[in-house]
């Protein structure tokens, strides 16, 4: 059992110092995920990778109800989800009409999910992803790990505890589903 998994078990048991022990172990990996995601953001981005990691960390550990993570992959999936929500909130803030924002039609063929950063595109993808998540939660989780955390297909498969073959099938399905959902939007 890895150190991270042991500390996650301690957090689940209610050890108040466990969260403090976890941060040094996962900080660099979280920064790597955030750097990867932020590298694709538009120039002039006000959110920095360090700030994204810190905000995600606060959302993970400062919850009124205690968080439980079954394993290392589950923790990083939760971190990816926290980063996704932060980036979506940031994109929504930027695209409000009072700030000159607008939505535009997106062709998924032109979108490289791991690198796209246009706020309007991000919001369109997020809306479609929410709908995908209601119908196919595991496939949506894979997309979130690939798009928002920047994980490779094998890394995302390990985080979700599925085979790479299943991950490839889920990825192909999700991309086709999202393409169809985004193509139908005005």
C-alpha positions as CSV (number, residue, x, y, z in Angstrom):
1,X,0.0,0.0,0.0
2,X,1.5,3.4,-1.0
3,X,2.0,6.2,1.5
4,X,-0.7,8.2,-0.2
5,X,-3.2,5.3,0.2
6,X,-2.2,4.9,3.8
7,X,-2.8,8.6,4.5
8,X,-6.1,8.6,2.6
9,X,-7.1,5.7,5.0
10,X,-6.1,7.8,8.0
11,X,-8.1,10.8,6.7
12,X,-11.1,8.4,6.3
13,X,-10.6,7.3,9.9
14,X,-10.8,10.9,11.0
15,X,-7.1,11.6,11.7
16,X,-6.9,15.5,11.8
17,X,-3.2,15.6,10.9
18,X,-3.5,13.2,7.9
19,X,-4.5,16.0,5.4
20,X,-1.3,17.9,6.4
21,X,0.8,14.8,5.7
22,X,-0.9,14.2,2.3
23,X,-0.2,17.6,0.7
24,X,3.6,17.2,0.5
25,X,3.2,13.8,-1.1
26,X,0.7,14.8,-3.8
27,X,1.6,18.5,-4.3
28,X,4.1,18.0,-7.1
29,X,1.7,15.7,-9.0
30,X,-1.1,18.2,-8.5
31,X,1.1,20.9,-9.8
32,X,2.1,18.8,-12.8
33,X,-1.6,18.3,-13.6
34,X,-2.3,22.0,-13.2
35,X,0.7,23.1,-15.2
36,X,-0.4,20.7,-18.0
37,X,-3.9,22.2,-18.0
38,X,-2.8,25.8,-17.6
39,X,-0.2,25.5,-20.4
40,X,-3.1,25.3,-22.8
41,X,-4.9,28.4,-21.5
42,X,-5.0,31.6,-23.5
43,X,-2.2,34.1,-22.9
44,X,-3.0,36.6,-20.2
45,X,-4.7,34.0,-18.0
46,X,-5.0,35.3,-14.5
47,X,-5.2,31.9,-12.9
48,X,-1.8,30.3,-12.3
49,X,-1.1,26.6,-11.8
50,X,-0.1,27.2,-8.2
51,X,-3.3,29.0,-7.5
52,X,-5.3,26.3,-9.2
53,X,-3.6,23.6,-7.1
54,X,-4.2,25.6,-3.9
55,X,-7.8,26.3,-4.7
56,X,-8.4,22.7,-5.6
57,X,-6.7,21.5,-2.4
58,X,-8.9,23.8,-0.3
59,X,-12.0,22.5,-2.0
60,X,-10.9,18.9,-1.3
61,X,-9.9,19.2,2.3
62,X,-12.1,22.0,3.7
63,X,-15.5,20.4,3.2
64,X,-18.2,20.5,5.9
65,X,-18.7,16.8,5.5
66,X,-15.6,14.6,5.5
67,X,-14.2,13.4,2.2
68,X,-13.4,9.8,1.6
69,X,-11.2,8.5,-1.1
70,X,-10.9,4.8,-1.7
71,X,-7.5,4.9,-3.3
72,X,-4.9,7.2,-4.9
73,X,-6.7,7.2,-8.3
74,X,-9.9,8.2,-6.6
75,X,-8.2,11.1,-4.9
76,X,-6.7,12.3,-8.2
77,X,-10.1,12.0,-9.8
78,X,-11.5,14.2,-7.1
79,X,-8.7,16.7,-7.6
80,X,-9.4,16.7,-11.4
81,X,-13.1,17.4,-10.7
82,X,-12.2,20.2,-8.3
83,X,-9.8,21.7,-11.0
84,X,-12.6,21.3,-13.6
85,X,-15.1,23.2,-11.5
86,X,-12.6,26.0,-10.8
87,X,-11.8,26.4,-14.5
88,X,-15.5,26.3,-15.4
89,X,-16.3,28.9,-12.8
90,X,-13.4,31.1,-14.2
91,X,-14.7,30.6,-17.7
92,X,-18.2,31.5,-16.8
93,X,-17.1,34.6,-15.0
94,X,-15.1,35.6,-18.1
95,X,-18.0,35.0,-20.6
96,X,-20.8,36.7,-18.8
97,X,-22.5,39.2,-21.1
98,X,-21.5,42.1,-19.0
99,X,-17.9,41.1,-19.7
100,X,-18.5,40.8,-23.4
101,X,-18.8,37.0,-23.4
102,X,-20.8,34.9,-25.8
103,X,-21.2,31.3,-26.8
104,X,-20.3,30.0,-30.2
105,X,-20.9,26.7,-32.1
106,X,-18.1,24.2,-31.6
107,X,-17.1,21.5,-34.1
108,X,-15.5,18.7,-32.0
109,X,-13.3,17.8,-34.9
110,X,-11.5,21.1,-34.4
111,X,-11.2,20.7,-30.7
112,X,-8.3,18.9,-29.1
113,X,-9.9,18.2,-25.7
114,X,-6.6,18.2,-23.8
115,X,-5.5,21.6,-25.1
116,X,-8.5,23.8,-25.9
117,X,-8.9,26.8,-23.6
118,X,-11.4,29.2,-25.2
119,X,-13.9,30.0,-22.4
120,X,-17.0,29.7,-24.7
121,X,-15.8,26.4,-26.0
122,X,-15.0,25.2,-22.5
123,X,-18.5,26.1,-21.4
124,X,-20.1,24.3,-24.4
125,X,-18.0,21.2,-23.6
126,X,-18.9,21.4,-19.9
127,X,-22.7,21.6,-20.7
128,X,-22.4,18.6,-23.0
129,X,-20.2,16.8,-20.4
130,X,-22.8,17.4,-17.7
131,X,-25.4,15.8,-20.0
132,X,-23.1,12.9,-20.8
133,X,-22.5,12.4,-17.1
134,X,-26.2,12.0,-16.4
135,X,-26.4,9.3,-19.0
136,X,-23.0,7.7,-18.8
137,X,-21.2,8.6,-15.6
138,X,-18.1,6.4,-16.2
139,X,-17.5,7.8,-19.7
140,X,-17.9,11.3,-18.4
141,X,-15.4,10.7,-15.6
142,X,-12.9,9.5,-18.2
143,X,-13.4,12.7,-20.3
144,X,-12.9,14.8,-17.2
145,X,-9.7,13.1,-16.3
146,X,-8.4,13.4,-19.9
147,X,-9.6,17.0,-20.5
148,X,-9.3,18.7,-17.1
149,X,-6.5,16.8,-15.5
150,X,-4.5,16.1,-18.6
151,X,-4.1,12.4,-17.9
152,X,-3.2,10.1,-20.7
153,X,-5.6,7.3,-21.5
154,X,-3.6,4.7,-19.5
155,X,-3.3,7.0,-16.5
156,X,-7.0,7.7,-16.6
157,X,-7.8,4.0,-16.9
158,X,-5.7,3.3,-13.8
159,X,-7.4,6.2,-11.9
160,X,-10.9,4.8,-12.8
161,X,-9.7,1.2,-12.2
162,X,-10.7,0.0,-15.6
163,X,-8.7,-1.7,-18.3
164,X,-7.0,0.3,-21.0
165,X,-9.2,-1.5,-23.6
166,X,-12.4,-0.4,-21.8
167,X,-10.9,3.1,-21.5
168,X,-10.3,3.2,-25.3
169,X,-13.9,2.1,-25.9
170,X,-15.2,4.7,-23.4
171,X,-13.1,7.4,-25.0
172,X,-14.2,6.6,-28.5
173,X,-17.9,6.6,-27.4
174,X,-17.6,9.8,-25.4
175,X,-15.9,11.7,-28.2
176,X,-18.6,10.6,-30.7
177,X,-21.3,11.4,-28.2
178,X,-19.8,14.8,-27.4
179,X,-19.3,15.5,-31.1
180,X,-23.0,14.8,-31.7
181,X,-24.1,16.9,-28.7
182,X,-21.9,19.8,-29.6
183,X,-22.8,19.7,-33.3
184,X,-26.5,20.1,-32.5
185,X,-26.0,23.2,-30.4
186,X,-26.5,26.7,-31.9
